Amino acid sequence: MKKGINVKEIVNFDFTEFRNSLAFADLANNLGEAMQRNGMMTEFTTEVEFTHIFEGL
């Protein structure tokens, strides 16, 4: 018998909010926000899909 699992994630990156923190994730967000505000980058979407089949269960 085979069983499977499929995971799909779609993430939209749109840096429109400045974050007031020194945490790495917030600093990276602020860099994206500044680049987007100055026309150096536009919003983008990433998509990842993973499928795994379990055999012999």
N, CA, C and O atoms as a Tripos MOL2 file, in Angstrom:
@<TRIPOS>MOLECULE
protein
  228   227    57     0     0
PROTEIN
NO_CHARGES

@<TRIPOS>ATOM
      1 N           0.8400   -1.1780    0.0000 N.3       1 MET1
      2 CA          0.0000    0.0000    0.0000 C.3       1 MET1
      3 C           0.8890    1.2450    0.0000 C.2       1 MET1
      4 O           1.8950    1.3040    0.7060 O.2       1 MET1
      5 N           0.5020    2.2290   -0.7970 N.am      2 LYS2
      6 CA          1.2440    3.4880   -0.8550 C.3       2 LYS2
      7 C           0.3930    4.6120   -0.2690 C.2       2 LYS2
      8 O          -0.8150    4.6890   -0.4900 O.2       2 LYS2
      9 N           1.0520    5.4590    0.4700 N.am      3 LYS3
     10 CA          0.4150    6.6690    0.9880 C.3       3 LYS3
     11 C           1.3400    7.8300    0.6730 C.2       3 LYS3
     12 O           2.5580    7.6650    0.6150 O.2       3 LYS3
     13 N           0.7640    8.9910    0.4740 N.am      4 GLY4
     14 CA          1.5910   10.1440    0.1140 C.3       4 GLY4
     15 C           1.1920   11.3910    0.8730 C.2       4 GLY4
     16 O           0.0890   11.5030    1.4080 O.2       4 GLY4
     17 N           2.1090   12.3010    0.9010 N.am      5 ILE5
     18 CA          1.8610   13.6120    1.4850 C.3       5 ILE5
     19 C           2.3750   14.6550    0.4950 C.2       5 ILE5
     20 O           3.4390   14.4930   -0.1030 O.2       5 ILE5
     21 N           1.6120   15.7110    0.3360 N.am      6 ASN6
     22 CA          1.9840   16.7940   -0.5620 C.3       6 ASN6
     23 C           1.8640   18.1140    0.2050 C.2       6 ASN6
     24 O           0.8170   18.4100    0.7810 O.2       6 ASN6
     25 N           2.9240   18.8880    0.2080 N.am      7 VAL7
     26 CA          2.9350   20.1800    0.8960 C.3       7 VAL7
     27 C           3.2770   21.2500   -0.1280 C.2       7 VAL7
     28 O           4.2580   21.1280   -0.8620 O.2       7 VAL7
     29 N           2.4690   22.2940   -0.1740 N.am      8 LYS8
     30 CA          2.7190   23.3970   -1.1080 C.3       8 LYS8
     31 C           2.6040   24.7130   -0.3460 C.2       8 LYS8
     32 O           1.6530   24.9330    0.4050 O.2       8 LYS8
     33 N           3.5910   25.5840   -0.5530 N.am      9 GLU9
     34 CA          3.5970   26.8770    0.1200 C.3       9 GLU9
     35 C           3.8530   27.9650   -0.9100 C.2       9 GLU9
     36 O           4.7770   27.8720   -1.7180 O.2       9 GLU9
     37 N           3.0290   28.9850   -0.8680 N.am     10 ILE10
     38 CA          3.1960   30.1520   -1.7350 C.3      10 ILE10
     39 C           3.3290   31.3690   -0.8210 C.2      10 ILE10
     40 O           2.4630   31.6240    0.0170 O.2      10 ILE10
     41 N           4.4220   32.1180   -0.9910 N.am     11 VAL11
     42 CA          4.6960   33.2720   -0.1280 C.3      11 VAL11
     43 C           4.8740   34.5080   -0.9900 C.2      11 VAL11
     44 O           5.6420   34.5050   -1.9520 O.2      11 VAL11
     45 N           4.1650   35.5530   -0.6390 N.am     12 ASN12
     46 CA          4.2950   36.8370   -1.3320 C.3      12 ASN12
     47 C           5.1650   37.7590   -0.4810 C.2      12 ASN12
     48 O           4.8510   38.0150    0.6820 O.2      12 ASN12
     49 N           6.2450   38.2520   -1.0540 N.am     13 PHE13
     50 CA          7.1280   39.1870   -0.3650 C.3      13 PHE13
     51 C           6.8250   40.6000   -0.8580 C.2      13 PHE13
     52 O           7.1070   40.9450   -2.0060 O.2      13 PHE13
     53 N           6.2560   41.3960    0.0120 N.am     14 ASP14
     54 CA          5.9330   42.7860   -0.2900 C.3      14 ASP14
     55 C           6.3370   43.6140    0.9200 C.2      14 ASP14
     56 O           5.6170   43.6640    1.9170 O.2      14 ASP14
     57 N           7.4820   44.2580    0.8280 N.am     15 PHE15
     58 CA          8.0620   44.9650    1.9710 C.3      15 PHE15
     59 C           7.5010   46.3800    2.0450 C.2      15 PHE15
     60 O           8.0730   47.3060    1.4710 O.2      15 PHE15
     61 N           6.3990   46.5480    2.7400 N.am     16 THR16
     62 CA          5.7580   47.8650    2.8370 C.3      16 THR16
     63 C           5.7500   48.4030    4.2630 C.2      16 THR16
     64 O           5.2270   49.4870    4.5210 O.2      16 THR16
     65 N           6.3290   47.6420    5.1840 N.am     17 GLU17
     66 CA          6.2700   48.0360    6.5910 C.3      17 GLU17
     67 C           7.6770   48.1120    7.1740 C.2      17 GLU17
     68 O           8.4400   47.1510    7.0780 O.2      17 GLU17
     69 N           8.0280   49.2510    7.7790 N.am     18 PHE18
     70 CA          9.3070   49.3990    8.4720 C.3      18 PHE18
     71 C           9.1550   48.8350    9.8760 C.2      18 PHE18
     72 O           8.1830   49.1460   10.5650 O.2      18 PHE18
     73 N          10.0980   48.0140   10.3060 N.am     19 ARG19
     74 CA         10.0440   47.4110   11.6430 C.3      19 ARG19
     75 C          11.0920   48.0500   12.5350 C.2      19 ARG19
     76 O          12.2440   48.2160   12.1350 O.2      19 ARG19
     77 N          10.6930   48.4030   13.7290 N.am     20 ASN20
     78 CA         11.5640   49.0980   14.6730 C.3      20 ASN20
     79 C          12.1900   48.0940   15.6450 C.2      20 ASN20
     80 O          11.8260   48.0380   16.8190 O.2      20 ASN20
     81 N          13.1400   47.3040   15.1320 N.am     21 SER21
     82 CA         13.8050   46.2910   15.9420 C.3      21 SER21
     83 C          15.1780   46.0100   15.3510 C.2      21 SER21
     84 O          15.4190   46.2560   14.1690 O.2      21 SER21
     85 N          16.0720   45.4960   16.1790 N.am     22 LEU22
     86 CA         17.4070   45.1390   15.6970 C.3      22 LEU22
     87 C          17.5510   43.6340   15.4760 C.2      22 LEU22
     88 O          18.6570   43.1420   15.2540 O.2      22 LEU22
     89 N          16.4480   42.9110   15.5360 N.am     23 ALA23
     90 CA         16.4890   41.4740   15.2390 C.3      23 ALA23
     91 C          16.8450   41.2870   13.7600 C.2      23 ALA23
     92 O          16.4630   42.1020   12.9200 O.2      23 ALA23
     93 N          17.5730   40.2200   13.4450 N.am     24 PHE24
     94 CA         18.0450   40.0060   12.0760 C.3      24 PHE24
     95 C          16.8970   40.0160   11.0700 C.2      24 PHE24
     96 O          17.0010   40.6560   10.0240 O.2      24 PHE24
     97 N          15.8010   39.3140   11.3750 N.am     25 ALA25
     98 CA         14.6660   39.2420   10.4370 C.3      25 ALA25
     99 C          14.0850   40.6280   10.1740 C.2      25 ALA25
    100 O          13.6990   40.9390    9.0470 O.2      25 ALA25
    101 N          14.0230   41.4590   11.2110 N.am     26 ASP26
    102 CA         13.4840   42.8080   11.0430 C.3      26 ASP26
    103 C          14.4400   43.7050   10.2600 C.2      26 ASP26
    104 O          13.9980   44.5260    9.4560 O.2      26 ASP26
    105 N          15.7370   43.5560   10.4850 N.am     27 LEU27
    106 CA         16.7120   44.3240    9.7100 C.3      27 LEU27
    107 C          16.6750   43.9330    8.2360 C.2      27 LEU27
    108 O          16.7720   44.7930    7.3610 O.2      27 LEU27
    109 N          16.5330   42.6220    7.9560 N.am     28 ALA28
    110 CA         16.4150   42.1620    6.5730 C.3      28 ALA28
    111 C          15.1450   42.7110    5.9390 C.2      28 ALA28
    112 O          15.1590   43.1160    4.7770 O.2      28 ALA28
    113 N          14.0470   42.7300    6.6900 N.am     29 ASN29
    114 CA         12.7960   43.3050    6.1930 C.3      29 ASN29
    115 C          12.9770   44.7850    5.8800 C.2      29 ASN29
    116 O          12.5020   45.2610    4.8490 O.2      29 ASN29
    117 N          13.6530   45.5160    6.7540 N.am     30 ASN30
    118 CA         13.8550   46.9450    6.5320 C.3      30 ASN30
    119 C          14.7110   47.2120    5.3010 C.2      30 ASN30
    120 O          14.4930   48.1970    4.5960 O.2      30 ASN30
    121 N          15.6860   46.3400    5.0360 N.am     31 LEU31
    122 CA         16.4760   46.4690    3.8190 C.3      31 LEU31
    123 C          15.5790   46.2830    2.5970 C.2      31 LEU31
    124 O          15.6630   47.0490    1.6370 O.2      31 LEU31
    125 N          14.7240   45.2660    2.6370 N.am     32 GLY32
    126 CA         13.7800   45.0450    1.5410 C.3      32 GLY32
    127 C          12.8250   46.2080    1.3660 C.2      32 GLY32
    128 O          12.5080   46.5910    0.2400 O.2      32 GLY32
    129 N          12.3660   46.7720    2.4690 N.am     33 GLU33
    130 CA         11.4530   47.9160    2.4110 C.3      33 GLU33
    131 C          12.1430   49.1140    1.7650 C.2      33 GLU33
    132 O          11.5500   49.7830    0.9180 O.2      33 GLU33
    133 N          13.3880   49.3950    2.1520 N.am     34 ALA34
    134 CA         14.1290   50.5210    1.5850 C.3      34 ALA34
    135 C          14.3960   50.2960    0.0900 C.2      34 ALA34
    136 O          14.2750   51.2270   -0.7060 O.2      34 ALA34
    137 N          14.7550   49.0790   -0.2870 N.am     35 MET35
    138 CA         15.0240   48.7870   -1.6970 C.3      35 MET35
    139 C          13.7450   48.8970   -2.5300 C.2      35 MET35
    140 O          13.7760   49.3970   -3.6550 O.2      35 MET35
    141 N          12.6410   48.4370   -1.9870 N.am     36 GLN36
    142 CA         11.3810   48.5250   -2.7130 C.3      36 GLN36
    143 C          10.9180   49.9800   -2.8290 C.2      36 GLN36
    144 O          10.4240   50.3980   -3.8760 O.2      36 GLN36
    145 N          11.0810   50.7400   -1.7560 N.am     37 ARG37
    146 CA         10.6780   52.1550   -1.7610 C.3      37 ARG37
    147 C          11.4820   52.9510   -2.7830 C.2      37 ARG37
    148 O          10.9590   53.8910   -3.3810 O.2      37 ARG37
    149 N          12.7620   52.5850   -2.9930 N.am     38 ASN38
    150 CA         13.6320   53.3030   -3.9190 C.3      38 ASN38
    151 C          13.6510   52.6990   -5.3280 C.2      38 ASN38
    152 O          14.4520   53.1110   -6.1670 O.2      38 ASN38
    153 N          12.7800   51.7320   -5.5880 N.am     39 GLY39
    154 CA         12.6760   51.1600   -6.9200 C.3      39 GLY39
    155 C          13.7750   50.1800   -7.2770 C.2      39 GLY39
    156 O          13.9240   49.8270   -8.4470 O.2      39 GLY39
    157 N          14.5500   49.7310   -6.2990 N.am     40 MET40
    158 CA         15.6260   48.7780   -6.5610 C.3      40 MET40
    159 C          15.1160   47.3360   -6.5640 C.2      40 MET40
    160 O          15.8220   46.4230   -6.9910 O.2      40 MET40
    161 N          13.8910   47.1390   -6.0880 N.am     41 MET41
    162 CA         13.3130   45.8010   -5.9930 C.3      41 MET41
    163 C          11.7950   45.9470   -6.0520 C.2      41 MET41
    164 O          11.2500   46.9640   -5.6210 O.2      41 MET41
    165 N          11.1270   44.9560   -6.5740 N.am     42 THR42
    166 CA          9.6660   44.9440   -6.5750 C.3      42 THR42
    167 C           9.1850   43.7360   -5.7820 C.2      42 THR42
    168 O           9.9590   42.8220   -5.5010 O.2      42 THR42
    169 N           7.9160   43.7370   -5.4270 N.am     43 GLU43
    170 CA          7.3870   42.5900   -4.6990 C.3      43 GLU43
    171 C           7.4940   41.3370   -5.5700 C.2      43 GLU43
    172 O           7.4550   41.4200   -6.7970 O.2      43 GLU43
    173 N           7.6290   40.1840   -4.9260 N.am     44 PHE44
    174 CA          7.7580   38.9370   -5.6690 C.3      44 PHE44
    175 C           7.1240   37.7960   -4.8900 C.2      44 PHE44
    176 O           6.9030   37.8970   -3.6830 O.2      44 PHE44
    177 N           6.8390   36.7290   -5.5850 N.am     45 THR45
    178 CA          6.2130   35.5500   -4.9970 C.3      45 THR45
    179 C           7.1100   34.3450   -5.2020 C.2      45 THR45
    180 O           7.6770   34.1580   -6.2790 O.2      45 THR45
    181 N           7.2360   33.5280   -4.1680 N.am     46 THR46
    182 CA          7.9500   32.2630   -4.2960 C.3      46 THR46
    183 C           6.9680   31.1210   -4.0470 C.2      46 THR46
    184 O           6.0020   31.2610   -3.2970 O.2      46 THR46
    185 N           7.2360   30.0010   -4.6860 N.am     47 GLU47
    186 CA          6.3770   28.8310   -4.5410 C.3      47 GLU47
    187 C           7.2460   27.6000   -4.3890 C.2      47 GLU47
    188 O           8.1730   27.3810   -5.1690 O.2      47 GLU47
    189 N           6.9400   26.7950   -3.3790 N.am     48 VAL48
    190 CA          7.6790   25.5620   -3.1140 C.3      48 VAL48
    191 C           6.6620   24.4350   -2.9600 C.2      48 VAL48
    192 O           5.6400   24.5930   -2.2920 O.2      48 VAL48
    193 N           6.9560   23.2980   -3.5870 N.am     49 GLU49
    194 CA          6.0710   22.1400   -3.4540 C.3      49 GLU49
    195 C           6.9070   20.9010   -3.1780 C.2      49 GLU49
    196 O           7.9240   20.6630   -3.8280 O.2      49 GLU49
    197 N           6.4650   20.1200   -2.2060 N.am     50 PHE50
    198 CA          7.1810   18.9050   -1.8010 C.3      50 PHE50
    199 C           6.1850   17.7460   -1.7760 C.2      50 PHE50
    200 O           5.1010   17.8690   -1.2070 O.2      50 PHE50
    201 N           6.5490   16.6380   -2.3850 N.am     51 THR51
    202 CA          5.7210   15.4370   -2.3620 C.3      51 THR51
    203 C           6.5780   14.2570   -1.9300 C.2      51 THR51
    204 O           7.7020   14.0830   -2.4020 O.2      51 THR51
    205 N           6.0340   13.4530   -1.0280 N.am     52 HIS52
    206 CA          6.7410   12.2460   -0.5940 C.3      52 HIS52
    207 C           5.7500   11.0850   -0.5940 C.2      52 HIS52
    208 O           4.6410   11.2060   -0.0740 O.2      52 HIS52
    209 N           6.1580    9.9620   -1.1800 N.am     53 ILE53
    210 CA          5.3340    8.7540   -1.2160 C.3      53 ILE53
    211 C           5.9220    7.7420   -0.2320 C.2      53 ILE53
    212 O           7.1040    7.4030   -0.3000 O.2      53 ILE53
    213 N           5.0790    7.2700    0.6770 N.am     54 PHE54
    214 CA          5.4660    6.2330    1.6250 C.3      54 PHE54
    215 C           5.0500    4.8840    1.0350 C.2      54 PHE54
    216 O           3.8730    4.6730    0.7410 O.2      54 PHE54
    217 N           5.9970    3.9840    0.8640 N.am     55 GLU55
    218 CA          5.7130    2.6730    0.2870 C.3      55 GLU55
    219 C           5.8600    1.5910    1.3410 C.2      55 GLU55
    220 O           6.7100    1.6920    2.2260 O.2      55 GLU55
    221 N           5.0360    0.5600    1.2510 N.am     56 GLY56
    222 CA          5.1450   -0.5910    2.1310 C.3      56 GLY56
    223 C           4.5910   -0.3620    3.5140 C.2      56 GLY56
    224 O           5.0230   -1.0250    4.4570 O.2      56 GLY56
    225 N           3.6550    0.5460    3.6760 N.am     57 LEU57
    226 CA          3.0600    0.7650    5.0010 C.3      57 LEU57
    227 C           1.8740   -0.1260    5.2000 C.2      57 LEU57
    228 O           1.2410   -0.0840    6.2550 O.2      57 LEU57
@<TRIPOS>BOND
     1     1     2 1
     2     2     3 1
     3     3     4 2
     4     3     5 am
     5     5     6 1
     6     6     7 1
     7     7     8 2
     8     7     9 am
     9     9    10 1
    10    10    11 1
    11    11    12 2
    12    11    13 am
    13    13    14 1
    14    14    15 1
    15    15    16 2
    16    15    17 am
    17    17    18 1
    18    18    19 1
    19    19    20 2
    20    19    21 am
    21    21    22 1
    22    22    23 1
    23    23    24 2
    24    23    25 am
    25    25    26 1
    26    26    27 1
    27    27    28 2
    28    27    29 am
    29    29    30 1
    30    30    31 1
    31    31    32 2
    32    31    33 am
    33    33    34 1
    34    34    35 1
    35    35    36 2
    36    35    37 am
    37    37    38 1
    38    38    39 1
    39    39    40 2
    40    39    41 am
    41    41    42 1
    42    42    43 1
    43    43    44 2
    44    43    45 am
    45    45    46 1
    46    46    47 1
    47    47    48 2
    48    47    49 am
    49    49    50 1
    50    50    51 1
    51    51    52 2
    52    51    53 am
    53    53    54 1
    54    54    55 1
    55    55    56 2
    56    55    57 am
    57    57    58 1
    58    58    59 1
    59    59    60 2
    60    59    61 am
    61    61    62 1
    62    62    63 1
    63    63    64 2
    64    63    65 am
    65    65    66 1
    66    66    67 1
    67    67    68 2
    68    67    69 am
    69    69    70 1
    70    70    71 1
    71    71    72 2
    72    71    73 am
    73    73    74 1
    74    74    75 1
    75    75    76 2
    76    75    77 am
    77    77    78 1
    78    78    79 1
    79    79    80 2
    80    79    81 am
    81    81    82 1
    82    82    83 1
    83    83    84 2
    84    83    85 am
    85    85    86 1
    86    86    87 1
    87    87    88 2
    88    87    89 am
    89    89    90 1
    90    90    91 1
    91    91    92 2
    92    91    93 am
    93    93    94 1
    94    94    95 1
    95    95    96 2
    96    95    97 am
    97    97    98 1
    98    98    99 1
    99    99   100 2
   100    99   101 am
   101   101   102 1
   102   102   103 1
   103   103   104 2
   104   103   105 am
   105   105   106 1
   106   106   107 1
   107   107   108 2
   108   107   109 am
   109   109   110 1
   110   110   111 1
   111   111   112 2
   112   111   113 am
   113   113   114 1
   114   114   115 1
   115   115   116 2
   116   115   117 am
   117   117   118 1
   118   118   119 1
   119   119   120 2
   120   119   121 am
   121   121   122 1
   122   122   123 1
   123   123   124 2
   124   123   125 am
   125   125   126 1
   126   126   127 1
   127   127   128 2
   128   127   129 am
   129   129   130 1
   130   130   131 1
   131   131   132 2
   132   131   133 am
   133   133   134 1
   134   134   135 1
   135   135   136 2
   136   135   137 am
   137   137   138 1
   138   138   139 1
   139   139   140 2
   140   139   141 am
   141   141   142 1
   142   142   143 1
   143   143   144 2
   144   143   145 am
   145   145   146 1
   146   146   147 1
   147   147   148 2
   148   147   149 am
   149   149   150 1
   150   150   151 1
   151   151   152 2
   152   151   153 am
   153   153   154 1
   154   154   155 1
   155   155   156 2
   156   155   157 am
   157   157   158 1
   158   158   159 1
   159   159   160 2
   160   159   161 am
   161   161   162 1
   162   162   163 1
   163   163   164 2
   164   163   165 am
   165   165   166 1
   166   166   167 1
   167   167   168 2
   168   167   169 am
   169   169   170 1
   170   170   171 1
   171   171   172 2
   172   171   173 am
   173   173   174 1
   174   174   175 1
   175   175   176 2
   176   175   177 am
   177   177   178 1
   178   178   179 1
   179   179   180 2
   180   179   181 am
   181   181   182 1
   182   182   183 1
   183   183   184 2
   184   183   185 am
   185   185   186 1
   186   186   187 1
   187   187   188 2
   188   187   189 am
   189   189   190 1
   190   190   191 1
   191   191   192 2
   192   191   193 am
   193   193   194 1
   194   194   195 1
   195   195   196 2
   196   195   197 am
   197   197   198 1
   198   198   199 1
   199   199   200 2
   200   199   201 am
   201   201   202 1
   202   202   203 1
   203   203   204 2
   204   203   205 am
   205   205   206 1
   206   206   207 1
   207   207   208 2
   208   207   209 am
   209   209   210 1
   210   210   211 1
   211   211   212 2
   212   211   213 am
   213   213   214 1
   214   214   215 1
   215   215   216 2
   216   215   217 am
   217   217   218 1
   218   218   219 1
   219   219   220 2
   220   219   221 am
   221   221   222 1
   222   222   223 1
   223   223   224 2
   224   223   225 am
   225   225   226 1
   226   226   227 1
   227   227   228 2
@<TRIPOS>SUBSTRUCTURE
     1 MET1         2 RESIDUE 1 A MET
     2 LYS2         6 RESIDUE 1 A LYS
     3 LYS3        10 RESIDUE 1 A LYS
     4 GLY4        14 RESIDUE 1 A GLY
     5 ILE5        18 RESIDUE 1 A ILE
     6 ASN6        22 RESIDUE 1 A ASN
     7 VAL7        26 RESIDUE 1 A VAL
     8 LYS8        30 RESIDUE 1 A LYS
     9 GLU9        34 RESIDUE 1 A GLU
    10 ILE10       38 RESIDUE 1 A ILE
    11 VAL11       42 RESIDUE 1 A VAL
    12 ASN12       46 RESIDUE 1 A ASN
    13 PHE13       50 RESIDUE 1 A PHE
    14 ASP14       54 RESIDUE 1 A ASP
    15 PHE15       58 RESIDUE 1 A PHE
    16 THR16       62 RESIDUE 1 A THR
    17 GLU17       66 RESIDUE 1 A GLU
    18 PHE18       70 RESIDUE 1 A PHE
    19 ARG19       74 RESIDUE 1 A ARG
    20 ASN20       78 RESIDUE 1 A ASN
    21 SER21       82 RESIDUE 1 A SER
    22 LEU22       86 RESIDUE 1 A LEU
    23 ALA23       90 RESIDUE 1 A ALA
    24 PHE24       94 RESIDUE 1 A PHE
    25 ALA25       98 RESIDUE 1 A ALA
    26 ASP26      102 RESIDUE 1 A ASP
    27 LEU27      106 RESIDUE 1 A LEU
    28 ALA28      110 RESIDUE 1 A ALA
    29 ASN29      114 RESIDUE 1 A ASN
    30 ASN30      118 RESIDUE 1 A ASN
    31 LEU31      122 RESIDUE 1 A LEU
    32 GLY32      126 RESIDUE 1 A GLY
    33 GLU33      130 RESIDUE 1 A GLU
    34 ALA34      134 RESIDUE 1 A ALA
    35 MET35      138 RESIDUE 1 A MET
    36 GLN36      142 RESIDUE 1 A GLN
    37 ARG37      146 RESIDUE 1 A ARG
    38 ASN38      150 RESIDUE 1 A ASN
    39 GLY39      154 RESIDUE 1 A GLY
    40 MET40      158 RESIDUE 1 A MET
    41 MET41      162 RESIDUE 1 A MET
    42 THR42      166 RESIDUE 1 A THR
    43 GLU43      170 RESIDUE 1 A GLU
    44 PHE44      174 RESIDUE 1 A PHE
    45 THR45      178 RESIDUE 1 A THR
    46 THR46      182 RESIDUE 1 A THR
    47 GLU47      186 RESIDUE 1 A GLU
    48 VAL48      190 RESIDUE 1 A VAL
    49 GLU49      194 RESIDUE 1 A GLU
    50 PHE50      198 RESIDUE 1 A PHE
    51 THR51      202 RESIDUE 1 A THR
    52 HIS52      206 RESIDUE 1 A HIS
    53 ILE53      210 RESIDUE 1 A ILE
    54 PHE54      214 RESIDUE 1 A PHE
    55 GLU55      218 RESIDUE 1 A GLU
    56 GLY56      222 RESIDUE 1 A GLY
    57 LEU57      226 RESIDUE 1 A LEU
